[in-house]
Amino acid sequence: MTAAWHAAQTRYPQVTALEDPMFGVQVAPGAFGSNTVNGGYRLEVSQKIPWPGKRDARGQGALAEARAAGNDVDDMRLQLAETARSAYFDYYEVERGLDVNREGLELLDKFHEEAESRRKSAAGGSEQELFQTDVEIGTQRERKLTLERRRAVAIARINTLLHLPPDAPLPAPSKDVSRAATSPDAAVLRQAALEHRPDLQALANRIAADRAAVALAKKEFCPDVELMAAYDTIWQERPLQPQVGIRVNLPVQHARRYAAVAEAESRLAQHEAELARQTDQVNFQVQEAVAQVQESEKIVALYEAKTLRAARENVEAARRSFGVAKIPFLSLIEAQRGLVMVQDRYYEAVASLGRRRAALERVVGGASQ
């Protein structure tokens, strides 16, 4: 896309330059070898000059298209930035999931040892407790396999963005990611998006190019001028041999020119309607993205303020109660399973918040939040 932008920038000197001058030679072959008339030749140079305003209209259209191509590059940069950040938070989520899985398996191994000790002691442990622990350990090991597959895919996605082999090693993602609430103001961000979105700017520049095309189509009703200078020795009188002249085309084919104007005006109307539609879509996208970010911020805050602590305390309480035979072993397993689920959902919420902030950054055109 950058190469296409550079190519578009080279259009301006091409469309605004004059056509190459023409050089012509004429001879009178009937005079060759004649004893009665003198031979002669004619040398001519001519230059075509478009009607005033045509070259400017072509140049303005080319410049507008070049600006639009540059806007397309900026839009692609925003999309790539969102893709990269989304890939990073996929990687973050799966790594934190593996941490939770590893901690859960370690705790389940302790439960298994406790159940084995209870079964062998006079505490009255049953063989079913061992089976329940084995089932839960098997479930968590299955989840570990799924997480390892997701990690390999996340690494491959990031390496692909970096033009590296898909299985190239990557450092582990940081555990410290921004989770603080930003409380973005939707009205402010909508205005920022309308001012900074590259796709809107690209449409505006294409509309400018269309207006230049309309102006050029209307100027096609005006004739172009061709200036000419010649030296003609076929004329025997010397004062008549140097000559200057002018030619103009006769723009009498009106049907073709009216159709060209109608085509240019229709294309202009199409892009103006597209800009209006895209403006409405941008306003909606910003409003939706702001609502999603605010939702994710509240969910993360809820987990950090209450849910995570309650899940951990629930496991500790279950272990204490089980130790004094107040609850069955299955309740302890369920408490541990609930903690794993809450931790997984917490890290999913943190990753979702990062992805939604990346989407919001893109829909506002990279403007500061």
C-alpha positions as CSV (number, residue, x, y, z in Angstrom):
1,M,0.0,0.0,0.0
2,T,2.9,2.3,0.6
3,A,4.2,1.6,-2.9
4,A,0.7,2.3,-4.3
5,W,0.8,5.7,-2.4
6,H,4.2,6.5,-3.9
7,A,3.0,5.6,-7.3
8,A,0.0,7.9,-6.9
9,Q,2.2,10.8,-5.9
10,T,4.0,10.5,-9.3
11,R,0.8,11.1,-11.2
12,Y,0.8,14.9,-10.7
13,P,3.8,15.8,-12.9
14,Q,2.5,13.4,-15.5
15,V,-1.0,14.8,-15.8
16,T,0.0,18.5,-15.6
17,A,2.8,18.4,-18.1
18,L,2.3,19.7,-21.6
19,E,2.3,17.1,-24.4
20,D,5.6,16.8,-26.3
21,P,6.0,19.3,-29.1
22,M,5.7,17.9,-32.6
23,F,8.3,18.3,-35.4
24,G,7.4,17.7,-39.0
25,V,9.2,17.7,-42.4
26,Q,7.6,17.9,-45.8
27,V,9.2,17.8,-49.3
28,A,7.8,18.2,-52.8
29,P,8.9,15.0,-54.6
30,G,7.7,16.3,-58.0
31,A,10.6,18.7,-58.0
32,F,13.2,15.9,-57.7
33,G,15.4,16.0,-60.9
34,S,13.3,18.7,-62.5
35,N,15.0,21.4,-64.7
36,T,12.0,23.7,-64.6
37,V,11.1,24.1,-60.9
38,N,13.3,24.5,-57.8
39,G,13.0,21.8,-55.1
40,G,11.5,22.7,-51.7
41,Y,10.9,21.5,-48.2
42,R,8.9,22.5,-45.2
43,L,10.0,22.3,-41.5
44,E,7.3,22.6,-38.8
45,V,7.2,22.7,-35.0
46,S,4.0,22.7,-33.1
47,Q,2.9,22.7,-29.4
48,K,-0.5,21.8,-28.1
49,I,-1.7,23.9,-25.2
50,P,-4.9,22.8,-23.3
51,W,-7.6,25.3,-22.4
52,P,-6.8,27.2,-19.3
53,G,-7.8,25.2,-16.2
54,K,-7.6,21.8,-17.7
55,R,-4.1,21.0,-16.4
56,D,-4.9,22.4,-13.0
57,A,-8.0,20.2,-12.7
58,R,-6.0,17.2,-13.7
59,G,-3.4,18.1,-11.2
60,Q,-5.8,18.7,-8.3
61,G,-7.5,15.3,-9.0
62,A,-4.1,13.6,-9.0
63,L,-3.1,15.2,-5.7
64,A,-6.4,14.3,-4.1
65,E,-6.0,10.7,-5.2
66,A,-2.5,10.7,-3.8
67,R,-3.7,12.0,-0.5
68,A,-6.4,9.3,-0.4
69,A,-3.8,6.7,-1.0
70,G,-1.8,8.0,1.9
71,N,-4.9,7.9,4.0
72,D,-5.3,4.2,3.0
73,V,-1.8,3.5,4.3
74,D,-2.6,5.2,7.6
75,D,-5.8,3.2,7.9
76,M,-3.9,0.0,7.3
77,R,-1.4,1.0,10.0
78,L,-4.3,1.3,12.5
79,Q,-5.7,-2.1,11.5
80,L,-2.3,-3.7,11.9
81,A,-1.8,-2.0,15.3
82,E,-5.2,-3.4,16.4
83,T,-4.3,-6.8,15.1
84,A,-0.9,-6.8,16.9
85,R,-2.4,-5.7,20.2
86,S,-5.2,-8.3,19.9
87,A,-2.7,-11.0,19.2
88,Y,-0.7,-9.9,22.2
89,F,-3.7,-10.2,24.5
90,D,-4.5,-13.6,23.1
91,Y,-1.0,-14.6,24.1
92,Y,-1.4,-12.9,27.5
93,E,-4.7,-14.7,28.2
94,V,-3.4,-18.2,27.4
95,E,-0.2,-17.7,29.4
96,R,-2.2,-16.6,32.4
97,G,-4.5,-19.6,31.9
98,L,-1.5,-21.9,32.0
99,D,-0.4,-20.3,35.2
100,V,-3.8,-20.9,36.7
101,N,-3.8,-24.5,35.4
102,R,-0.4,-25.1,36.9
103,E,-1.4,-23.8,40.3
104,G,-4.6,-25.8,40.2
105,L,-2.8,-29.0,39.4
106,E,-0.4,-28.4,42.3
107,L,-3.2,-27.9,44.7
108,L,-5.1,-31.0,43.4
109,D,-1.9,-33.0,43.9
110,K,-2.0,-31.9,47.5
111,F,-5.6,-32.9,47.8
112,H,-4.7,-36.3,46.3
113,E,-2.0,-36.7,49.0
114,E,-4.5,-35.7,51.7
115,A,-7.1,-38.1,50.4
116,E,-4.5,-40.9,50.2
117,S,-3.4,-40.2,53.8
118,R,-7.0,-40.1,55.0
119,R,-7.7,-43.4,53.4
120,K,-4.8,-45.1,55.1
121,S,-5.4,-43.5,58.4
122,A,-8.1,-43.7,60.9
123,A,-9.7,-40.5,59.6
124,G,-12.1,-42.5,57.5
125,G,-11.1,-41.4,54.0
126,S,-12.7,-43.3,51.2
127,E,-11.5,-44.6,47.8
128,Q,-14.1,-42.4,46.1
129,E,-12.2,-39.3,47.3
130,L,-9.1,-40.5,45.4
131,F,-11.2,-41.1,42.3
132,Q,-12.8,-37.7,42.5
133,T,-9.3,-36.1,42.7
134,D,-8.1,-38.2,39.8
135,V,-11.1,-37.1,37.7
136,E,-10.5,-33.5,38.4
137,I,-6.7,-33.8,37.7
138,G,-7.5,-35.5,34.4
139,T,-9.9,-32.6,33.5
140,Q,-7.3,-30.0,34.3
141,R,-4.6,-31.9,32.3
142,E,-7.0,-31.9,29.3
143,R,-7.4,-28.2,29.7
144,K,-3.6,-27.8,29.8
145,L,-3.4,-29.5,26.4
146,T,-6.0,-27.1,25.0
147,L,-4.1,-24.1,26.4
148,E,-0.8,-25.3,25.0
149,R,-2.4,-25.6,21.6
150,R,-3.8,-22.1,21.9
151,R,-0.4,-20.8,23.0
152,A,1.2,-22.3,19.9
153,V,-1.4,-20.6,17.7
154,A,-1.0,-17.2,19.5
155,I,2.8,-17.4,19.1
156,A,2.4,-18.3,15.4
157,R,0.1,-15.3,14.9
158,I,2.5,-12.8,16.4
159,N,5.5,-14.3,14.5
160,T,3.5,-14.0,11.3
161,L,3.0,-10.3,12.0
162,L,6.8,-10.1,12.6
163,H,7.6,-12.0,9.4
164,L,9.3,-14.7,11.5
165,P,8.9,-18.5,11.3
166,P,5.6,-19.4,13.1
167,D,7.4,-21.5,15.7
168,A,10.1,-19.0,16.5
169,P,10.4,-18.6,20.3
170,L,8.8,-15.5,22.0
171,P,9.4,-14.1,25.4
172,A,6.5,-14.5,27.9
173,P,4.0,-11.7,28.0
174,S,4.2,-9.3,30.9
175,K,1.9,-10.1,33.8
176,D,1.4,-6.4,34.4
177,V,-1.1,-4.9,31.9
178,S,-3.1,-1.7,32.3
179,R,-6.5,-2.4,33.9
180,A,-7.2,1.0,35.3
181,A,-10.6,2.5,34.3
182,T,-10.3,5.3,31.7
183,S,-13.9,6.4,31.5
184,P,-13.8,7.5,27.9
185,D,-16.3,10.2,26.9
186,A,-18.3,9.0,23.8
187,A,-19.1,12.5,22.5
188,V,-15.5,13.6,22.6
189,L,-14.3,10.4,21.0
190,R,-16.9,10.6,18.2
191,Q,-15.7,14.1,17.4
192,A,-12.1,12.9,17.4
193,A,-13.0,10.0,15.1
194,L,-14.6,12.3,12.6
195,E,-11.4,14.4,12.6
196,H,-8.8,11.7,12.6
197,R,-10.2,8.6,10.9
198,P,-8.1,7.9,7.8
199,D,-10.9,6.2,5.9
200,L,-13.1,9.3,6.3
201,Q,-10.2,11.4,5.1
202,A,-9.6,9.1,2.2
203,L,-13.3,9.5,1.1
204,A,-13.1,13.3,1.5
205,N,-10.0,13.3,-0.7
206,R,-11.7,11.1,-3.3
207,I,-14.6,13.5,-3.3
208,A,-12.1,16.3,-4.0
209,A,-10.8,14.3,-6.9
210,D,-14.3,13.7,-8.1
211,R,-15.0,17.5,-8.0
212,A,-11.8,18.1,-10.1
213,A,-13.0,15.4,-12.5
214,V,-16.4,17.2,-12.9
215,A,-14.6,20.5,-13.5
216,L,-12.4,18.9,-16.1
217,A,-15.3,17.2,-17.9
218,K,-17.1,20.6,-18.2
219,K,-13.9,22.2,-19.6
220,E,-13.9,19.6,-22.3
221,F,-16.5,21.8,-24.1
222,C,-13.7,24.4,-24.6
223,P,-11.2,23.9,-27.4
224,D,-7.5,23.3,-27.0
225,V,-5.0,25.4,-28.9
226,E,-2.1,24.2,-31.0
227,L,0.6,26.8,-31.8
228,M,2.7,26.2,-34.9
229,A,5.9,27.7,-36.5
230,A,7.2,26.6,-39.9
231,Y,9.8,27.4,-42.5
232,D,8.6,26.6,-46.0
233,T,11.0,26.8,-49.0
234,I,8.3,25.5,-51.3
235,W,7.2,29.1,-51.4
236,Q,9.5,30.7,-53.9
237,E,9.0,34.2,-52.4
238,R,11.4,34.5,-49.5
239,P,9.1,36.8,-47.3
240,L,6.5,34.0,-47.3
241,Q,8.8,31.2,-46.2
242,P,8.8,31.8,-42.4
243,Q,5.3,31.0,-41.1
244,V,3.4,30.9,-37.8
245,G,-0.1,29.6,-37.2
246,I,-2.6,28.3,-34.7
247,R,-5.0,25.3,-34.7
248,V,-7.9,24.6,-32.5
249,N,-10.1,21.5,-32.1
250,L,-13.8,21.9,-32.6
251,P,-15.7,20.4,-29.6
252,V,-18.9,19.7,-31.5
253,Q,-19.4,16.1,-30.2
254,H,-21.6,17.3,-27.4
255,A,-23.3,14.0,-26.6
256,R,-20.0,12.4,-25.6
257,R,-19.1,15.4,-23.4
258,Y,-22.5,15.6,-21.7
259,A,-22.2,11.9,-20.9
260,A,-18.7,12.4,-19.4
261,V,-20.1,15.2,-17.2
262,A,-23.0,13.1,-16.0
263,E,-20.6,10.2,-15.3
264,A,-18.3,12.4,-13.2
265,E,-21.2,14.0,-11.3
266,S,-22.7,10.5,-10.6
267,R,-19.4,9.3,-9.2
268,L,-19.2,12.4,-7.0
269,A,-22.7,11.8,-5.7
270,Q,-21.8,8.2,-5.0
271,H,-18.8,9.1,-2.9
272,E,-20.6,11.8,-1.1
273,A,-23.3,9.3,-0.1
274,E,-20.6,6.9,0.9
275,L,-19.0,9.5,3.1
276,A,-22.4,10.2,4.8
277,R,-23.0,6.5,5.4
278,Q,-19.4,6.0,6.7
279,T,-19.8,9.0,9.0
280,D,-22.9,7.4,10.6
281,Q,-21.1,4.1,10.8
282,V,-18.1,5.7,12.6
283,N,-20.4,7.4,15.1
284,F,-22.0,4.0,15.8
285,Q,-18.7,2.2,16.0
286,V,-17.3,4.7,18.6
287,Q,-20.4,4.5,20.7
288,E,-20.3,0.7,20.6
289,A,-16.6,0.5,21.4
290,V,-16.9,2.9,24.3
291,A,-19.8,0.9,25.8
292,Q,-17.7,-2.3,25.4
293,V,-14.6,-0.8,27.1
294,Q,-16.7,0.6,29.9
295,E,-18.3,-2.8,30.4
296,S,-15.0,-4.6,30.5
297,E,-13.5,-2.1,32.9
298,K,-16.4,-2.7,35.3
299,I,-16.1,-6.5,35.0
300,V,-12.4,-6.4,35.7
301,A,-12.9,-4.1,38.7
302,L,-15.7,-6.4,40.0
303,Y,-13.4,-9.4,39.9
304,E,-10.5,-7.5,41.6
305,A,-12.7,-6.0,44.2
306,K,-14.7,-9.0,45.3
307,T,-15.0,-12.1,43.2
308,L,-11.4,-13.3,43.2
309,R,-11.0,-12.8,46.9
310,A,-14.3,-14.6,47.6
311,A,-13.3,-17.5,45.5
312,R,-9.9,-17.9,47.2
313,E,-11.5,-17.6,50.7
314,N,-14.1,-20.1,49.7
315,V,-11.3,-22.7,49.0
316,E,-9.6,-22.0,52.3
317,A,-12.9,-22.3,54.1
318,A,-13.6,-25.5,52.4
319,R,-10.2,-26.9,53.3
320,R,-10.7,-26.0,57.0
321,S,-14.2,-27.5,57.0
322,F,-13.1,-30.6,55.3
323,G,-10.2,-30.9,57.8
324,V,-12.8,-31.2,60.6
325,A,-15.1,-33.4,58.6
326,K,-17.8,-30.7,58.3
327,I,-18.2,-31.0,54.5
328,P,-17.6,-33.9,52.0
329,F,-14.5,-34.1,49.9
330,L,-16.6,-33.3,46.8
331,S,-17.4,-29.9,48.2
332,L,-13.7,-29.2,48.5
333,I,-13.2,-30.2,44.9
334,E,-16.1,-28.0,43.7
335,A,-14.6,-25.1,45.6
336,Q,-11.3,-25.5,43.9
337,R,-13.0,-25.9,40.5
338,G,-14.9,-22.7,41.2
339,L,-11.6,-20.8,41.9
340,V,-10.0,-22.0,38.7
341,M,-13.1,-21.0,36.8
342,V,-13.1,-17.5,38.4
343,Q,-9.4,-17.0,37.7
344,D,-9.8,-18.0,34.1
345,R,-12.7,-15.7,33.6
346,Y,-10.8,-12.9,35.3
347,Y,-7.9,-13.2,32.9
348,E,-10.3,-13.5,30.0
349,A,-11.9,-10.3,31.1
350,V,-8.5,-8.5,31.3
351,A,-7.6,-9.8,27.8
352,S,-11.0,-8.7,26.5
353,L,-10.4,-5.3,28.0
354,G,-7.1,-5.0,26.2
355,R,-8.6,-6.1,22.9
356,R,-11.6,-3.7,23.2
357,R,-9.3,-0.8,24.0
358,A,-7.3,-1.7,20.9
359,A,-10.5,-1.7,18.9
360,L,-11.5,1.7,20.4
361,E,-8.1,3.1,19.5
362,R,-8.7,2.1,15.9
363,V,-12.3,3.3,15.6
364,V,-11.3,6.8,16.8
365,G,-8.5,6.9,14.2
366,G,-5.6,6.6,16.7
367,A,-6.6,9.9,18.4
368,S,-5.5,10.1,22.0
369,Q,-8.0,8.8,24.5
